[in-house]
């Protein structure tokens, strides 16, 4: 008698996804998806006139029926997914998952919306695709925490490609075998190095868009019978061995309870337009300034940080204290602390050529350094602590116990709506048209998909 073959990780996951009933998704998951779509729309509108979005759009030659948010031009599904992913993530103001960290919305929403326009899917299918894609992104980030970043890759880009394949596959109702093939194909499309940290160049902005279009293509290939390896996750030459240099991940974090328990319900929405791990430190800096302390009265600021964040936010320290451009500033612990202290915020307007050159901000950033706290709970929880020594010798401290906007202190729907309206205004989108987009986002899952209101 032939021995029964053990199901692979991809097969287990695909079976779970294929068995999800879209009509039985939890209300909290629907609420997350509502807020996520609105947030993505606002971020795309905010970035519509930026140099990197214009360059990306000019570099795409496919025409089609799919909406490029904020633009009159329409593209094929892959092109729309790519540009909308770039625009969503471009200012690092998009959602995150605290256990990762990963950015799900910038990959999943553009991929699913492009598929919906291309294949005339309805809102119910879009909701299912977004739910599955976000859940897949978040769970993948828990399998081997910190190791993808440590190996020099961007988890959003690597995991996002697989998640986009899952999202589009779910929306198109691929069967389990087709989903396994989609995962296997997507594994060969995953990519994304983090060398942008060296000079603040644009490739991080590209990663979610690239993952969105790659995952979309993987799902469409699998739909037509193109085959991919069934051991794509755990195999000898699989995703985790290639990108995390280990096969020993906790795959139950990916497959266990999938479709019954939804970690995506805790997706975090950002209040600041910069790297997530800096947020608690910015909150500390804002409260420190609110005490009436002048930047010039500060001798030094020491931040206690997690070892896993050092190579992205704190080293080399001299470069992080004087970032070469606004984008590099978004991934600089010293600059984010300084701009939060001086400006009282770290929104889109805090990361400009003017703020990077501001002598008060630069002088304060030069006083900010770090020490590693071995007890820091990252990535399970994002905390902040800074200790400022003043010129008179006194010492003041501030602590932030969690990420605002995350599971411990979620942003309200009203706050997310206010963020959307501000982002739309930042992108020059008229107020009455912004209201129409807001209304579209709030009903998008309830009928046919029509994105006409998003076209510039």
Secondary structure as UniProt FT lines:
FT   HELIX           9..18
FT   HELIX           22..24
FT   HELIX           27..47
FT   TURN            48..49
FT   HELIX           51..58
FT   STRAND          63..67
FT   TURN            69..70
FT   STRAND          74..75
FT   HELIX           77..89
FT   TURN            90..91
FT   STRAND          96..97
FT   TURN            98..101
FT   HELIX           105..119
FT   HELIX           123..143
FT   TURN            144..146
FT   HELIX           147..150
FT   TURN            151..152
FT   HELIX           155..171
FT   TURN            172..173
FT   HELIX           176..187
FT   TURN            188..189
FT   HELIX           195..198
FT   TURN            199..200
FT   HELIX           203..223
FT   TURN            224..225
FT   TURN            230..234
FT   TURN            236..237
FT   HELIX           239..243
FT   HELIX           252..255
FT   TURN            256..257
FT   TURN            259..260
FT   HELIX           263..266
FT   HELIX           276..278
FT   HELIX           279..290
FT   TURN            291..292
FT   HELIX           295..297
FT   STRAND          298..305
FT   HELIX           307..309
FT   HELIX           310..313
FT   HELIX           317..321
FT   HELIX           326..329
FT   TURN            330..331
FT   HELIX           333..343
FT   HELIX           348..350
FT   HELIX           353..357
FT   HELIX           359..365
FT   TURN            366..367
FT   STRAND          368..372
FT   TURN            374..375
FT   TURN            378..380
FT   STRAND          384..390
FT   TURN            391..392
FT   STRAND          395..400
FT   TURN            404..405
FT   TURN            407..408
FT   HELIX           413..426
FT   TURN            427..428
FT   HELIX           431..443
FT   HELIX           444..446
FT   HELIX           452..454
//
